[in-house]
Amino acid sequence: MRITQGMITEAFMRNLSYNLKKLNDKEDMLSSGKRVRRPSDDPVSAILAMRLRNTLSGIEQYNKNVNDALTWLKNTESALANTGDILQRIRELTVNAANDTLTPEDRQTILDEVSQLKLQILQEANTSYNNRYLFGGYATDQPPFYIDSITGKITANTSATGTLKYNLGMNNNMDVNVLGTDVFSDLFTTVESIESDLKLNDASVLSGRLTDLDNAINIVLKYRSQIGAKSNRLDATKSRLESNEIDYTDLLSKTEDVDVAKTIMDLKMDENVYRASLAVGARIIQPTLVDFLR
């Protein structure tokens, strides 16, 4: 087969374009920092990178849920801790009021303090976080307890029911709320009974209220214990998610990021090849009569 000058030139231009494309690809990799910039670069790695990004996006959302749940539980724990301290104070006052040596005026003074402490417990029962009532169940926009305008007694909101769950991972949900009716309903009944006994100046009945107060304190401690256990679980979940985020981020980097040192070496090599191609082309493509006529 006869090799013509046109065939040689065509082959040279094709190889020169190929070398230039390789050089351009290396420059793009270094400027973007990505080895896989489009699916056509590496279909398998591109699919893996998309899956890893979806996984990291899920981990980010789970982390947000964990932090929100931890804050919810911390606020709940704070409200219950304050309630427990108030109940201890009411118990001390009740023990003091049961003393037969006290005068009606003394019990009136104790009644005034008990009434104020009851209102403070009401504030704890209606604690909110991020404009959501902690003890209101699904009805996070309504206070769980209110003072009845007719009876003057603290009454539970009938809408304050339901369990709030946080999604912490695949098939991993946690109940984070405590229903106010489970903690405070009997508690308010006991405190209001003590108020009534103090108004009647009945010291003999007050001693019997101590058992009810102890039961209320134990209920508060029970839910505080549950909250502590859930907080520990959330801390462990948060630690695992943070570790997973580091691992998946590292794997994503290995999948799509460029090896800078290796790519620079390849770029230098491609530059040398391209320059050599130009030098060879200058020898292969011989000048024609047209070049002299210009």
C-alpha positions in Angstrom: 0.0 0.0 0.0 1.3 3.4 -0.9 1.7 5.8 2.0 1.0 9.3 1.0 1.9 12.6 2.6 -1.8 13.2 3.3 -2.1 9.9 5.2 0.9 10.8 7.3 -0.5 14.2 8.1 -3.9 12.8 9.0 -2.4 10.3 11.3 -0.2 12.9 13.0 -3.1 15.3 13.5 -5.2 12.5 15.0 -2.5 11.6 17.5 -1.7 15.2 18.2 -5.4 15.8 19.1 -5.4 12.7 21.3 -2.3 13.9 23.2 -3.8 17.4 23.6 -7.0 15.9 24.9 -5.1 13.9 27.5 -3.2 17.0 28.5 -6.5 19.0 28.8 -8.0 16.2 31.0 -5.1 16.3 33.4 -5.4 20.1 33.6 -9.2 19.8 34.3 -8.5 17.3 37.1 -6.0 19.5 38.8 -8.2 22.6 38.5 -11.3 20.9 39.8 -9.6 18.5 42.2 -11.9 15.8 41.0 -11.0 12.6 39.2 -14.6 11.8 38.3 -16.3 15.0 37.0 -19.0 13.3 34.9 -20.4 9.8 34.7 -18.5 9.1 31.4 -15.1 9.6 33.3 -15.7 6.4 35.3 -19.3 5.1 35.4 -18.7 2.7 38.3 -17.0 5.3 40.5 -19.7 7.9 39.5 -22.5 5.6 40.7 -20.6 4.9 44.0 -20.0 8.6 44.6 -23.7 9.4 44.2 -24.6 6.6 46.6 -22.0 7.9 49.1 -23.4 11.5 48.8 -26.9 10.2 49.5 -25.6 8.3 52.5 -23.8 11.4 53.8 -26.9 13.5 53.3 -28.8 11.0 55.4 -26.2 11.0 58.1 -26.3 14.8 58.2 -30.1 14.7 58.8 -29.8 11.9 61.4 -27.2 14.1 63.2 -29.6 17.0 63.2 -32.3 14.7 64.6 -30.0 13.4 67.4 -29.0 17.0 68.4 -32.6 18.1 68.4 -33.7 15.0 70.5 -30.8 15.6 72.9 -31.9 19.2 73.4 -35.5 18.1 73.9 -34.5 15.6 76.6 -32.1 18.1 78.3 -35.0 20.6 78.6 -37.3 17.9 79.9 -34.7 16.8 82.4 -34.3 20.3 83.6 -38.0 20.8 84.0 -38.4 17.5 86.0 -35.3 18.3 88.1 -36.8 21.6 89.1 -40.1 19.9 89.8 -38.4 17.4 92.0 -36.7 20.2 94.0 -40.0 22.0 94.4 -41.7 18.8 95.7 -38.9 18.3 98.2 -39.6 21.9 99.5 -43.3 21.3 99.6 -42.6 18.1 101.6 -40.5 20.0 104.1 -43.3 22.6 104.5 -45.9 19.8 104.9 -43.9 18.2 107.7 -43.6 21.5 109.4 -47.3 22.3 108.9 -48.2 18.9 110.5 -46.7 20.2 113.8 -49.5 20.7 116.3 -47.6 23.6 117.9 -48.2 25.9 114.8 -50.8 28.6 114.9 -53.3 29.2 112.1 -51.2 32.2 111.1 -48.2 30.0 110.7 -50.0 27.6 108.5 -51.3 30.5 106.4 -47.7 31.6 105.8 -46.9 28.0 104.7 -50.0 28.0 102.5 -48.8 31.1 100.7 -45.5 29.5 99.9 -47.1 26.2 98.8 -49.5 28.1 96.5 -46.5 29.9 94.9 -44.6 26.6 94.5 -47.7 25.0 92.9 -47.7 27.8 90.3 -44.0 27.2 89.7 -44.7 23.5 89.1 -47.4 24.6 86.6 -44.7 26.6 84.8 -42.4 23.6 84.7 -45.3 21.4 83.4 -45.8 24.0 80.6 -42.2 24.2 79.7 -41.6 24.7 76.0 -38.6 24.3 73.6 -38.5 26.0 70.2 -42.1 27.0 70.7 -43.2 23.5 71.4 -44.6 22.3 74.7 -42.5 19.5 76.0 -45.3 17.6 77.9 -48.1 18.2 75.5 -47.8 15.1 73.3 -48.9 15.8 69.8 -50.5 19.1 70.9 -47.2 20.9 71.0 -48.9 24.2 70.3 -51.1 24.1 73.4 -50.2 24.2 77.1 -50.6 20.8 78.7 -52.1 22.3 81.9 -54.2 25.4 82.7 -56.0 26.8 85.7 -59.7 26.2 85.4 -61.5 29.6 85.6 -64.5 28.1 87.4 -62.9 25.7 90.0 -59.6 27.4 90.2 -57.9 24.0 90.0 -55.1 23.0 87.6 -56.6 20.9 84.8 -54.9 18.8 82.1 -55.5 19.6 78.5 -57.4 16.7 77.0 -55.5 17.1 73.7 -52.1 16.5 75.4 -51.7 12.9 74.2 -49.5 11.0 71.8 -45.8 10.0 71.5 -43.2 12.1 69.6 -40.6 10.1 67.8 -37.3 11.0 66.2 -35.8 9.1 63.4 -32.1 8.4 64.3 -31.3 6.0 61.4 -32.6 3.1 59.3 -35.3 1.4 61.4 -34.1 3.4 64.4 -36.7 5.6 66.1 -36.9 6.9 69.6 -39.7 8.3 71.8 -38.5 11.5 73.3 -41.5 13.1 75.0 -43.0 12.5 78.5 -46.7 13.1 78.8 -47.6 15.7 81.3 -50.6 13.7 82.5 -48.3 10.8 83.5 -46.1 13.0 85.7 -48.2 16.0 86.9 -51.8 15.1 87.2 -51.6 13.2 90.5 -49.0 15.6 91.6 -51.2 18.6 91.2 -54.1 16.8 93.0 -51.8 16.1 96.0 -50.5 19.7 96.2 -54.0 21.1 96.0 -55.2 18.7 98.7 -52.3 20.0 100.9 -53.5 23.6 100.1 -57.0 22.6 101.2 -55.8 21.0 104.4 -53.8 24.1 105.2 -56.8 26.4 104.6 -58.8 24.2 107.0 -55.9 24.3 109.5 -56.2 20.5 109.8 -52.8 19.3 111.0 -53.9 15.7 111.5 -54.6 15.1 107.8 -51.3 16.7 106.6 -49.2 13.9 107.8 -51.1 11.5 105.6 -50.2 13.6 102.5 -46.5 12.8 102.9 -47.1 9.3 101.3 -48.7 11.0 98.2 -45.9 13.4 98.0 -43.3 10.6 98.1 -45.1 8.8 95.4 -45.1 12.0 93.2 -41.4 12.4 93.9 -40.7 8.8 92.9 -42.7 9.3 89.7 -40.5 12.3 88.8 -37.4 10.3 89.6 -38.6 7.4 87.4 -39.0 9.6 84.3 -35.7 11.4 85.0 -34.1 8.0 85.0 -35.7 7.1 81.7 -34.5 10.4 80.2 -31.0 9.7 81.4 -31.0 6.3 79.7 -32.3 7.8 76.4 -29.7 10.6 76.6 -26.9 8.0 76.9 -28.3 6.1 73.9 -28.4 9.3 71.9 -24.8 10.1 72.8 -23.8 6.7 71.6 -25.8 7.2 68.4 -24.2 10.6 67.8 -20.7 9.2 68.3 -21.5 6.4 65.8 -22.9 8.9 63.2 -19.9 11.1 63.5 -17.6 8.2 63.0 -19.6 7.0 60.0 -19.5 10.5 58.5 -15.7 10.6 58.7 -15.4 7.1 57.1 -17.9 7.8 54.3 -16.3 11.2 53.5 -12.9 9.6 53.3 -14.3 6.9 51.0 -16.0 9.5 48.8 -12.7 11.4 48.6 -10.9 8.3 47.5 -13.6 7.5 44.9 -13.8 10.9 43.1 -10.9 13.1 44.3 -7.7 13.4 42.3 -4.3 12.2 43.5 -2.6 15.5 43.2 1.0 14.2 43.2 0.3 11.5 40.7 -1.7 13.8 38.4 1.1 16.4 38.4 3.5 13.7 37.3 1.1 12.5 34.6 0.6 16.1 33.5 4.3 16.7 33.1 4.6 13.5 31.1 1.7 14.5 28.9 3.2 17.9 28.3 6.5 16.3 27.2 4.6 13.9 24.9 2.6 16.8 23.4 5.8 18.9 22.8 7.5 15.9 21.3 4.5 15.4 19.0 4.8 19.0 17.9 8.5 18.6 17.2 7.9 15.4 15.3 5.1 17.0 13.3 7.4 19.8 12.2 9.6 17.2 10.6 6.8 15.0 9.2 4.8 17.8 7.6 7.0 19.0 4.8 6.6 22.4 3.3 4.7 22.6 -0.1 4.8 25.0 -3.0 1.8 26.8 -1.4 3.8 27.6 1.7 6.3 29.5 -0.5 3.6 31.3 -2.4 2.1 32.9 0.7 
